[in-house]
Amino acid sequence: MPELKLQSKKREEALMDVLESTALEKVALAELLNAGAEEMRGVMDLEDVSVDKLIDFQSSLNSIIQNGIEVQKMLQDDMKYSLNINNVESGTIEIEEVITEEIVDGKKRIKKIITKKE
């Protein structure tokens, strides 16, 4: 297992790291859901797919979505906790979110950027 070396950071830098990490995890979750939708489209286009296989696939996709919902809840809790710590000690922090979509190699990509308003 790789060794993790933590660096000493100011509170504001650490908060920005948490925000950036949360944004990246949300983007990864969106990519996972997009991949599931693309896979579902591919399965639906198959001519010889059985009802049992469709049910199994739907069950698998449902499991991915449920796990994604749990991850989303954890990310939301992390964000609330991080912002509450900062608000209590140094006043209110304002952030700005920018969400963009682009198509790369025929696949939709969603990018979310969170920045602190200065």
For each residue, the residues with C-beta under 8 A, 3 or more apart:
1:
2:
3:
4:
5:
6:
7:
8:
9: 13 14 17
10: 13 14
11: 14 15 86 89 90
12: 15 16 86 116
13: 9 10 16 17
14: 9 10 11 17 18
15: 11 12 18 19 82 83 85 86 93
16: 12 13 19 20 116
17: 9 13 14 20 21
18: 14 15 21 22 78 79 82
19: 15 16 22 23 79 82 95 114 116
20: 16 17 23 24 114
21: 17 18 24 25
22: 18 19 25 26 75 78 79 82 114
23: 19 20 26 27 112 113 114
24: 20 21 27 28
25: 21 22 28 29 71 75
26: 22 23 29 30 72 75 112
27: 23 24 30 31 110 111 112
28: 24 25 31 32
29: 25 26 32 33 68 71 72
30: 26 27 33 34 110 112
31: 27 28 34 35 109 110
32: 28 29 35 36 64 68
33: 29 30 36 37 64 65 68
34: 30 31 37 38 107 108 110
35: 31 32 38 39
36: 32 33 39 40 61 64 65
37: 33 34 40 41
38: 34 35 41 42 107
39: 35 36 42 43 57 61
40: 36 37 43 44 57 61
41: 37 38 44 45
42: 38 39 45 46
43: 39 40 46 49 53 54 57
44: 40 41 49
45: 41 42
46: 42 43 49
47:
48:
49: 43 44 46 53 54
50: 53 54
51: 54 55
52: 55 56
53: 43 49 50 56 57
54: 43 49 50 51 57 58
55: 51 52 58 59
56: 52 53 59 60
57: 39 40 43 53 54 60 61
58: 54 55 61 62
59: 55 56 62 63
60: 56 57 63 64
61: 36 39 40 57 58 64 65
62: 58 59 65 66
63: 59 60 66 67
64: 32 33 36 60 61 67 68
65: 33 36 61 62 68 69
66: 62 63 69 70
67: 63 64 70 71
68: 29 32 33 64 65 71 72
69: 65 66 72 73
70: 66 67 73 74
71: 25 29 67 68 74 75
72: 26 29 68 69 75 76
73: 69 70 76 77
74: 70 71 77 78
75: 22 25 26 71 72 78 79
76: 72 73 79 80
77: 73 74 80 81
78: 18 22 74 75 81 82
79: 18 19 22 75 76 82 83
80: 76 77 83 84
81: 77 78 84 85
82: 15 18 19 22 78 79 85 86
83: 15 79 80 86 87 93
84: 80 81 87 88
85: 15 81 82 88 89
86: 11 12 15 82 83 89 90 93
87: 83 84 90 91 92 93
88: 84 85
89: 11 85 86
90: 11 86 87 93
91: 87
92: 87
93: 15 83 86 87 90 116
94: 116 117
95: 19 114 115 116 117
96: 114 115 116 117
97: 112 113 114
98: 112 113 115
99: 110 111 112 113
100: 110 111 113
101: 108 109 110 111
102: 108 109 111
103: 106 107 108 109
104: 107 109
105:
106: 103
107: 34 38 103 104
108: 34 101 102 103
109: 31 101 102 103 104
110: 27 30 31 34 99 100 101
111: 27 99 100 101 102
112: 23 26 27 30 97 98 99
113: 23 97 98 99 100
114: 19 20 22 23 95 96 97
115: 95 96 98
116: 12 16 19 93 94 95 96
117: 94 95 96
118:
